[in-house]
Amino acid sequence: MHIDIVSVVPELLESPFRHSILMRAIDKGLVTISIHDLREYGIGNYRQVDDYQFGGGAGMVMMAEPLNKLLEKLTSDQPADAIVYLTPDGESWKQSTANSMSLSKRLILICGHYKGIDQRIRDLWVTHEVSIGDYVLSGGELAAAVLADSIIRLLPGVLNDAGSALSDSFQDNLLAPPVYTRPAEFKGMKVPEVLLSGNFSAIEEWRESEALKRTESRRPDLLKD
Ligand code: 6GU
């Protein structure tokens, strides 16, 4: 898989891919990531990428031309499977969308800033508009890192234990059950007996029931779908 990320603050995207699981995925050649500085495609000597909005109002808008130039370049050799615009007015990012996007060969992520990008770029190029939650971030970069992380960890060979991704919270619309490791007793608190029993069907039953309990109390909305 190849992921292109378009940003006006590319420095914000340096660290997330340099550590742990994502770095290992890159080192193993399972994914390549290119971060593009939109300013290099900016207009004039000042490399302008934003301008006042028509109709007035506070806040700048990311101009169509620099984005268009960069997107034309990125898609000239090979089309992208998805062109995602990160924006608080997008659709909520979900595990199911991460699952389906993990089957892509090429993704382009566009990080919004200021008041967002000119609507005509959305109309012309963008295939998915995504928000990562009901709050406002200063820019789409952290959201792009969230998307990239949730997608890359699903690629075959990225996680050591292939079963691990399948047992994550949300994979079956349930939150994950509690987990314990050694010692079996800590500050007088004991690990649930069943987990030490070696009875795998009883353990599975306990996990399912705990997952359901957690979901009912914390995220009852997940049980409605
Ligand atoms: Cl994708 N971008 C910004 N700027 N804010 C957000 C968001 C994205 N998702 C939630 N808040």
Residues whose N, C-alpha, C, O or C-beta is under 5 A from the ligand:
A	BS01	6GU	L86 T87 P88 G112 V130 S131 I132 G133 Y135 V136 L137 S138 G139 G140 A143
